[in-house]
Amino acid sequence: MIEYLSLFLFLAAVFVLLMGYSVAFSLAGTGLVFAGIGALTGHFDSVFLEAIPNRLFGVMNNEVLVAVPLFVFMGVMLEKSKIAEELLDTMSILFGPMRGGLGISVTVVGMLLAASTGIVGATVVTMGLLSLPTMLRRGYDPKVATGVICASGTLGQIIPPSIVLVLLGDVISSAYQQSQIDQGIFSPETVTVGDLFLGALIPGLLLVVAYILYIIFKAVVSPSSVPAIPQEERDAVENIWGKVLTVLFPPILLIGLVLGSILGGLATPTEAAAVGAVGAIILSMAKRSFSLSVLQEVMRSTTQVSSMVFIILVGASIFSLVFRGFGGDDMVRDFLTDLPGGVWGALAVVMLVMFLLGFFLDFIEITFVVVPIVAPILLAMGLDPVWLGIMIALNLQTSFLTPPFGFALFYLRGVAPESISTMQIYRGVVPFIIIQLCMLGLLALWPSLATWLPEVVYG
């Protein structure tokens, strides 16, 4: 009976979320209400409620999570300093002579912006505001233009340094330790954010290459849908290579310093994020776009995003604790282990559920609510933690692109002109969804795409 209460708890939380209530308070509220009902009926041990303060203190005392507001600050500061706008203008002139050059520019800039912000919404909105009017004015097919922007915007899920990977790294590390304890293994080995950053590099870069190859394919089979930039517009720019160097080098150097310090073991993710935040301020000053009003705006945006992340984490911690108190983790374990196909059958079901949840929940809720429940079970079945983390990130990235509920589609719809129909956006992302699914299948067939680099670097 008690296990069914955990199922009712989950369904109640989903119902409250669909009613439109705040995610953090929906999770915490339903958890506390069910805990109270369980305690009154004798189906819930009050020890779990007493553990809530310690759980929340552990969240607030987690040094890895301090990297989140610092990475957000870095990304917002780079956005406000107009670096993304300059990058797009410069890259479009550089690739302008070839058909599809502007689309390739959007993909490359989207990758760099994803690496600097790590936030899908910010990247999609920024690229939509900057590049969509330009692409439409130059004769791009609206479906191709919107598809490229949505797809390149979601690269923030998988291209390090990504906030998604920072949060996943913390959760996967805890899940790995829990799976070891459940098996009676007491090992000092753990999974770090650096492991996930390294594991995501090859799949992320392969995705970027696949996007570019698709744009080249469109240029061959349908040249009119991705025209080149007019010659007179390119001729108007003097010293293009000098401009490329001055515009492209600083953000790449900053991203390289942040990533290199983490991957080289010279700094923790939090320390590297602090370097990135200071570096973003220096770049903004060098661009002469830094001011007190800009700093206030950046700090306000950082506070809003960081508060959202941490309040959701608090609510999810309470929810997952009550869920475990009702024996929900045992019910999920029994369900997954009894599925046909063994570990692959369990993985397929988990990935499908996460994919569907990605229509309604952001990656933060899924990372904090679903992953802590299913990851220890899958890891105990023998899956590699780094590979599992990258599979989850790639799966959620695909979910955010998929109609009719993909988050990236909503973000672009909010800034796209009325001349662009919602159906054009939906049709535009279909080829990129196919690319994503192929990449997911490729990663499933060859886990070494995610595990090889961490093994080489960290042994």
Long-range contacts (C-beta under 8 A, 24 or more apart in sequence): 1-43, 2-38, 2-43, 2-44, 2-326, 2-327, 3-326, 3-327, 3-328, 3-330, 3-331, 5-34, 5-38, 5-43, 5-44, 5-326, 6-323, 6-326, 6-327, 6-328, 6-331, 7-328, 7-331, 8-34, 9-34, 9-319, 9-322, 9-323, 9-326, 9-328, 10-323, 10-328, 13-319, 14-360, 17-360, 17-361, 18-360, 23-312, 23-315, 23-361, 23-362, 23-365, 24-308, 24-311, 24-312, 24-314, 24-315, 24-316, 25-315, 26-315, 27-312, 27-315, 27-316, 27-318, 27-319, 27-365, 27-369, 28-314, 28-315, 28-318, 28-319, 30-319, 31-315, 31-318, 31-319, 31-321, 31-322, 31-323, 32-318, 32-322, 34-322, 34-326, 35-322, 35-325, 38-322, 38-325, 38-326, 43-326, 44-322, 44-325, 44-326, 45-325, 48-321, 48-322, 48-324, 48-325, 51-321, 52-317, 52-318, 52-321, 55-317, 55-318, 55-321, 56-314, 56-317, 56-318, 59-310, 59-313, 59-314, 59-317, 60-310, 62-170, 63-268, 63-270, 64-166, 64-169, 64-170, 64-193, 64-268, 64-269, 64-270, 65-166, 65-167, 65-170, 65-310, 65-313, 66-270, 66-273, 67-166, 67-193, 67-268, 67-269, 67-270, 67-272, 67-273, 68-163, 68-166, 68-167, 68-306, 68-309, 68-310, 69-302, 69-303, 69-305, 69-306, 70-270, 70-273, 70-274, 70-276, 70-277, 71-118, 71-161, 71-163, 71-166, 71-273, 71-276, 71-277, 72-117, 72-118, 72-119, 72-163, 72-301, 72-302, 72-305, 72-306, 73-277, 73-280, 73-298, 73-299, 73-302, 74-116, 74-117, 74-258, 74-273, 74-276, 74-277, 74-279, 74-280, 75-116, 75-117, 75-118, 75-119, 75-122, 75-280, 76-117, 76-122, 76-298, 76-301, 76-302, 76-305, 77-277, 77-280, 77-281, 77-283, 77-284, 77-294, 77-298, 78-113, 78-116, 78-117, 78-251, 78-280, 78-283, 78-284, 79-113, 79-117, 79-122, 79-126, 80-284, 80-289, 80-294, 80-297, 80-298, 81-280, 81-283, 81-284, 81-287, 81-289, 81-290, 81-294, 82-287, 82-289, 83-247, 83-250, 83-251, 83-283, 83-287, 84-109, 84-113, 84-126, 84-127, 84-130, 85-130, 86-247, 86-287, 87-112, 87-113, 87-247, 87-248, 87-251, 88-127, 88-130, 88-131, 88-134, 90-240, 90-243, 90-244, 90-247, 90-248, 91-244, 91-248, 92-134, 92-229, 93-229, 93-233, 93-234, 93-237, 93-240, 93-243, 94-240, 94-244, 96-228, 96-229, 96-233, 96-234, 97-228, 97-229, 97-234, 98-219, 98-228, 99-219, 99-223, 99-226, 99-227, 99-228, 100-215, 100-216, 100-218, 100-219, 100-226, 101-228, 101-229, 102-131, 102-134, 102-135, 102-138, 102-140, 102-226, 102-229, 103-135, 103-140, 103-144, 103-145, 103-148, 103-215, 103-218, 103-226, 104-212, 104-215, 104-216, 106-131, 106-135, 106-148, 106-149, 106-152, 107-148, 107-151, 107-152, 107-208, 107-211, 107-212, 107-215, 108-208, 108-212, 109-152, 110-149, 110-151, 110-152, 110-153, 110-155, 111-152, 111-155, 111-159, 111-204, 111-208, 112-251, 112-252, 112-255, 113-156, 114-152, 114-153, 114-155, 114-156, 114-157, 114-159, 114-162, 115-159, 115-160, 115-161, 115-162, 115-255, 115-259, 116-251, 116-254, 116-255, 116-280, 117-156, 118-156, 118-161, 118-162, 118-163, 118-164, 118-165, 118-166, 119-156, 119-163, 119-305, 120-153, 120-154, 120-156, 120-157, 120-363, 120-400, 120-407, 120-408, 120-411, 121-407, 121-411, 122-156, 123-152, 123-153, 123-154, 123-155, 123-156, 124-149, 124-150, 124-153, 124-154, 124-408, 124-411, 124-412, 125-411, 125-412, 125-414, 125-415, 127-152, 127-153, 128-153, 128-411, 128-412, 128-415, 128-416, 129-415, 132-412, 132-415, 132-416, 132-417, 132-420, 133-417, 136-417, 136-419, 136-420, 138-227, 138-229, 139-224, 139-227, 140-225, 140-226, 140-227, 141-222, 141-224, 141-225, 141-226, 142-419, 142-420, 142-424, 142-428, 143-424, 143-425, 143-427, 143-428, 144-215, 144-218, 144-225, 144-226, 144-428, 145-428, 146-412, 146-416, 146-420, 146-424, 146-425, 146-428, 146-429, 147-425, 147-427, 147-428, 147-429, 147-430, 147-431, 147-432, 148-211, 148-215, 148-428, 148-432, 149-412, 150-401, 150-406, 150-408, 150-409, 150-412, 150-425, 150-428, 150-429, 150-432, 151-211, 151-401, 151-429, 151-432, 151-435, 152-211, 153-408, 153-411, 153-412, 154-397, 154-400, 154-401, 154-408, 155-204, 155-207, 155-208, 155-397, 157-363, 157-393, 157-394, 157-396, 157-397, 157-400, 158-200, 158-203, 158-204, 158-207, 158-390, 158-393, 158-394, 158-397, 159-200, 159-204, 159-208, 160-196, 160-197, 160-198, 160-200, 160-201, 160-204, 160-259, 161-197, 161-255, 161-258, 161-259, 161-262, 161-269, 161-272, 161-273, 161-276, 162-197, 162-200, 162-393, 163-309, 164-363, 164-367, 164-393, 164-396, 165-193, 165-196, 165-197, 165-200, 165-389, 165-393, 166-193, 166-269, 167-309, 167-363, 167-364, 167-367, 167-368, 168-196, 168-367, 168-371, 168-389, 168-392, 168-393, 169-193, 169-195, 169-196, 169-197, 169-269, 169-389, 171-367, 171-368, 171-371, 171-372, 171-375, 172-196, 172-371, 172-375, 172-385, 172-386, 172-388, 172-389, 173-385, 174-372, 175-371, 175-372, 175-375, 175-376, 175-379, 175-385, 176-375, 176-376, 176-379, 176-385, 178-376, 179-375, 179-376, 179-377, 179-379, 179-380, 182-376, 182-380, 183-380, 191-385, 191-386, 191-389, 193-262, 193-269, 194-262, 194-263, 194-265, 194-269, 194-454, 194-458, 195-385, 195-386, 195-454, 195-458, 196-386, 196-389, 196-390, 196-393, 197-259, 197-262, 197-263, 198-263, 198-386, 198-453, 198-454, 198-457, 198-458, 199-386, 199-387, 199-389, 199-390, 199-450, 199-451, 199-453, 199-454, 200-390, 200-393, 200-450, 201-453, 202-449, 202-450, 202-452, 202-453, 203-390, 203-394, 203-439, 203-443, 203-449, 203-450, 206-439, 206-442, 206-449, 207-435, 207-436, 207-439, 210-435, 210-438, 210-439, 211-432, 211-435, 214-431, 214-432, 214-435, 250-283, 250-286, 251-283, 254-279, 254-280, 254-283, 263-457, 308-364, 309-364, 312-364, 312-365, 312-368, 313-364, 313-368, 316-365, 316-368, 316-369, 317-368, 319-369, 320-368, 320-369, 320-372, 320-373, 323-373, 328-373, 329-373, 329-376, 329-377, 332-373, 332-374, 332-377, 333-377, 336-374, 336-377, 336-378, 336-381, 337-377, 337-381, 342-381, 343-378, 343-381, 343-382, 343-383, 346-377, 346-378, 346-381, 347-378, 347-383, 347-391, 350-374, 350-378, 351-391, 351-392, 351-395, 354-392, 354-395, 354-396, 354-399, 355-395, 355-396, 355-398, 355-399, 355-402, 356-399, 357-399, 358-395, 358-396, 358-398, 358-399, 358-400, 358-402, 358-406, 358-407, 359-399, 359-402, 359-405, 359-406, 360-405, 362-407, 363-396, 363-400, 366-396, 384-447, 384-450, 384-451, 386-450, 386-451, 386-454, 387-443, 387-447, 387-450, 387-451, 390-443, 390-450, 391-440, 391-443, 391-444, 391-450, 394-436, 394-439, 394-440, 394-443, 395-440, 397-436, 398-433, 398-436, 398-437, 398-440, 401-429, 401-432, 401-433, 401-436, 402-429, 402-433, 403-429
